[in-house]
């Protein structure tokens, strides 16, 4: 894994390297699926690739008009069961996606993560009203911190 990460980082940081979308296609081949999405005023394409390590997940790259990549993370595969999330004790590391945790604990407020591949959500514990911060890496839940 370290060698794969080293090669990826070298490709990302190479002067005059390929654009982000071309990089993904050169490493992952053509996406298995593509879905048109409208998010607010932004029209984009969600490109998805299977993830052999996690058959229930897909690697999703959001591409704006003109080919700019503006988000990349793991999402649940269509038809794959999501974990049941009823209390703040339910999420387990590497289990739920950002979308699943946000739907389970409304109103969830997106927050800036500590790195480009990290996300955070401000959530409220059901029945307790206690604030928490759910942290994610590549779109998968990692840990819950007191808010």
C-alpha positions in Angstrom: 0.0 0.0 0.0 2.8 2.4 0.8 4.4 1.8 -2.6 1.1 2.4 -4.4 0.6 5.6 -2.4 4.2 6.7 -3.2 3.6 6.2 -6.9 0.2 8.0 -6.8 1.7 11.0 -4.9 4.5 11.2 -7.4 2.0 11.3 -10.2 -0.2 13.9 -8.5 2.8 16.2 -7.8 4.7 15.7 -11.0 5.3 19.0 -12.9 3.3 19.1 -16.1 1.4 16.0 -15.0 -2.0 14.9 -16.2 -5.2 16.5 -15.0 -7.0 14.9 -12.1 -9.6 13.2 -14.3 -7.0 11.8 -16.8 -5.0 10.5 -13.8 -8.0 8.5 -12.5 -8.8 7.1 -15.9 -5.2 6.1 -16.5 -5.0 4.3 -13.1 -8.6 3.0 -12.8 -9.5 2.7 -16.5 -12.9 3.9 -17.7 -15.6 4.3 -14.9 -18.1 1.5 -14.5 -20.9 4.0 -14.4 -21.6 7.7 -15.0 -24.6 9.7 -13.6 -25.6 13.3 -14.4 -26.2 15.3 -11.2 -27.4 18.8 -10.4 -26.2 20.1 -7.0 -27.5 23.6 -6.5 -26.6 25.5 -9.6 -23.8 23.1 -10.5 -24.3 20.5 -13.3 -21.8 17.7 -13.0 -21.1 14.0 -13.7 -20.6 11.4 -11.0 -18.2 8.8 -12.3 -18.0 5.6 -10.3 -15.5 2.7 -10.2 -15.9 -0.6 -8.3 -13.6 -1.1 -5.3 -12.4 -4.7 -5.0 -11.5 -4.4 -1.3 -15.0 -3.2 -0.5 -17.6 -4.7 -3.0 -20.4 -2.7 -1.4 -18.7 0.6 -2.2 -17.8 2.6 -5.3 -15.1 5.2 -5.7 -16.9 8.3 -6.9 -15.4 11.3 -8.7 -17.5 14.4 -9.2 -16.6 16.2 -12.4 -17.7 19.7 -13.3 -18.2 21.0 -16.8 -14.9 21.4 -18.5 -13.4 18.3 -16.7 -12.4 19.8 -13.3 -12.6 17.3 -10.5 -14.1 18.8 -7.4 -14.8 15.8 -5.1 -13.6 12.3 -4.8 -14.8 9.8 -2.1 -16.3 6.4 -1.5 -20.0 5.9 -1.7 -22.4 3.0 -1.2 -22.9 0.8 -4.3 -26.5 0.8 -5.7 -28.5 -1.8 -4.0 -25.9 -2.6 -1.3 -27.3 -2.4 2.3 -26.2 0.5 4.4 -25.5 0.1 8.1 -28.3 0.8 10.5 -27.5 4.0 12.3 -29.9 4.9 15.1 -27.6 6.1 17.9 -24.2 7.9 17.9 -22.8 4.6 19.2 -23.8 2.7 16.0 -21.3 4.0 13.4 -18.1 1.8 13.3 -14.8 2.9 11.6 -14.8 2.3 7.9 -18.6 1.5 7.9 -20.9 4.4 7.0 -20.5 7.0 4.2 -20.9 10.7 4.7 -24.4 10.6 3.1 -25.5 7.7 5.3 -24.4 9.4 8.6 -25.9 12.8 7.4 -29.3 11.1 6.7 -29.2 9.2 10.0 -28.5 12.3 12.2 -30.3 15.3 10.8 -29.7 18.1 10.6 -26.1 17.4 9.7 -23.9 20.3 8.9 -20.8 19.8 6.6 -17.5 21.0 8.1 -14.0 21.4 6.6 -11.9 18.3 7.2 -8.3 18.3 8.3 -7.0 17.3 4.9 -8.2 17.2 1.3 -9.4 13.5 1.6 -11.1 14.1 4.9 -14.6 15.4 5.7 -16.4 16.2 8.9 -20.1 16.6 9.8 -21.5 18.4 12.8 -24.4 16.2 14.1 -26.6 16.0 17.1 -27.1 12.9 19.1 -30.7 11.7 18.8 -32.7 12.1 22.0 -29.7 13.7 23.8 -29.3 16.9 21.9 -25.5 16.6 22.4 -23.3 18.0 19.6 -20.8 15.7 17.9 -18.3 15.9 15.0 -18.2 12.8 12.8 -14.9 12.5 10.9 -14.5 10.7 7.6 -11.5 9.6 5.4 -12.3 9.2 1.7 -16.0 9.5 2.6 -16.0 6.6 5.2 -16.7 7.2 8.9 -13.7 7.1 11.1 -14.6 8.4 14.5 -17.0 10.5 16.5 -15.8 13.4 18.7 -17.7 15.5 21.2 -18.7 18.7 19.5 
